[in-house]
Amino acid sequence: MSDERPGHDIPDGRGRTGLHRTGLGLTGNPDVRVRDVEVTSDGWHVLRRTTFDYRGRTGDWTTQARETYDRGNGATVLLYDPVGRTLLLSRQFRFPAYVNGHPDGMLVEAAAGLLDGDSPEEAIRREAAEELGVRIGELAHLFDLYMSPGSVTERVHFYAAPYTPAEVTGGGGVEAEGEEIEPVVVPYDEALGMIADGRIADGKTVILLQWAALHLFG
């Protein structure tokens, strides 16, 4: 019987191999030596358990293990109307939020998505068109952030872009992927209050609104 495993030596359902080698070649931190990488789940995204040696402040080495969830990197954009002082956001059902205490799982968010092999700019233009029906023109890169660095590898690229209401044509997400996304226009002057009362509870969106308060509408 072959001991080859999909995603390791032979392609898995998404054509991937070498999933168990991620991190083995890292050399940027001399206080970290990766010893072993075990893939514990290789569904649509990848869960790994990595064992490494870590040298602390005393100079002593200890062996530690961490689980990391790899879903790829993503991008998000704050679409704003500088004349009408409005923001174009989305509303959609998020089961992980629903199962963890959100009243109905319907979150108001900035447009976002995974890169899926595209550049960050290409990806966020694609997502804005699919989710909100907007073709982005001018696009400003703000910063890149790790959103949950204790366990998730994802780095999110943050952008902002102007829009006009007349440019909104369709949206709603990709039906074949089960997406059902509602474009939502939010007055900027109301947006920060929506954070305070819980109507906006999505981390990336809160970050973008705080940026807007400092740099856009302040």
N, C-alpha and C positions, 0 to 999 in steps of 0.2 A: 504494500500500500504506500502511495506517495505521501510524503510529509510536507509537500508544497502547500502553501496557504495563500488563498486569494488576497491580493493586496501586499503580499510579501514578495514571493518569487514569481508568481504568475498574476496576471491582471485580475482585479476584482470587477464587480459589476459596472464600475465607472472607468475601467481601464487603468487603474492605478497600480503601481508596484513600488516597493521600497518604503512602505509606510512605517516599517519598524526601524528605519535608519535615521529618521529625523532627529537631529540634535547630536548625533554621534561625532560629527566633525567640528563642533563649536570650539573655538580657541580664543574668543574675545575676552574671557575672564579667567585669569590664571588661577583663581581660587575655586574653580568649578571644573571637575573632570567627569564627563558623562560616561557611565559604565555600561548601562544596558537600557534598551527601549523595548517595551512590550506593548503591542496593540491589543487592547482589551475589547474594543468594539470598532468595527470598520463598516458601519452602515453608510448613510449619506454623508455624515461627518465622522471624524475619527477621534476616538478616546484612547490615549496612551498612558502607560505608567512608566515613568522614567526613573531609574536609579542612578544617583550621582554622588561623588565625593565632594564635600564642601569644606573649605578651610576658613575658619572663623577668625575673629580678631586676635585670639590668643595664639594663633598659628597651628592649632590642632585641627586635624582632619576628622570629619564625621561622615558617615554614609547616610544619605537621605533618599526619600522617594516622593515623587509628586505625580498626580494625575493631571493631564492637560487635555482640554477639549479643543480640537482644531476644526473650525468651521470655515476657515479661510478669512480673508480680510474684507472689509466693507467700506462703503461711502455713504454720506448723508448730506443733505443740502437744506438750508433755510431759504425758502422762496418768499420774497417780500415785495410789496408794492409801495415804493417810496412816496407816491402821490396820495394814495388812499390810506396809507399807514395800516395796511393789512398784511397778514401772513397767510400763505397757502399751505395748509397742513393736511394730514390724512386721518381718517378714523377706520380702524380695523380690529378684528377680534384676535387677541393674543392668548392662546390657551395657557402658556406658562405663567402669565400674570394672573389669569383667572383662577388657576389652581393654587396660587400662592396669595390669595387674599383680596385681589381686585374685585370690586362688586360684580361686574359683568364681563370683564375681560376686553371691553371696547376701549382701546387706547388711542388718544390723539397724539400724532407723531409727525415729525419732519419726514419727508420722503427719504428712503434709504434702501440699501440692498447689498448683497455680496458682489464682489468684483467678477467672479466666475470667468477668470482669464482675461478680462478687459483691464485697461488702465483705470485708475480711480475716476478720472474725468469722463471717460467713455461710459463707465458703469453708472455714474450718477445722472448723466444725461439720459441714459436708457431708463433708469428707474423713475425719473421725473416724468418722462413721457408715458410710461406704462401705468404708473400709479395716479398721476394727477393730470395727464394730458397736456403737459407744458413742454415746449421745445426751448431749452435753455440757450440763451445767447451768451452774454458776458457772465463769466464764472470766476469767483474769487476763492482761492484756497486759503483756509484759515489756519488749520493745524491738524496733526494726526495724534490720536489718543488711543491708549489701551484701556478698554472699558471695564474689564474685569480681570486684572492681571494675576490674581491669585490662582485662577484655574483655566481661564479661556485665553487662547493665544491671539484672538482677533485684534487687529489694529484698524481703527475706523478713521477714514479721511473725511474731514469736515470742510464743507463749502457753503458759500452764500451766493445768491443770484437774484437779481430783480426780475419781476414779472409784471404783466398787466392783465387785468381780468379778461380782456378780449382775447388773450392768447390761450386761455384754458379751453381745450377742446377734447372732451372725452375723459380718458383715464379710467380708473376702476380696477387696475391690476390685470394679471394674466389669468383668464378664466381656466385655461387648461391646467394651471398650477393650483387651482382652488382658491385663488385670491379674490376677495370681495372687499374692495377698498373705496371708501367714500371721501372725495375731496372736501375739505372744510376750510372756509375762510374765517380767520380769527382776527379781529381788530387788535393791533399791537397794544393799545392802551389797556386791553382786557387780558392779554396773554400772561403777564406776570401774576395777576390775580388768580388765574386758572392753575398756576403752580401752587399757590398758597392754599387753595381750597381743594386740591386734589384732582381737578378735571384734567390737568396735564401731569402725568406721573412717569413719563418716559425719560430716561437719563440723557440720551443724546439730544433730545428736544429741549430739555431744561438748559443744557450747556449752550445750545445755539441761542436760546432766548436771553440768557445772561450776556452772551457776546453782543447781541443786538442792543441790549440796554446800555452797554458800555461804548459801543462803536457805531451803532446805526441810527437809533432814534433818540439817543441821549441828549 
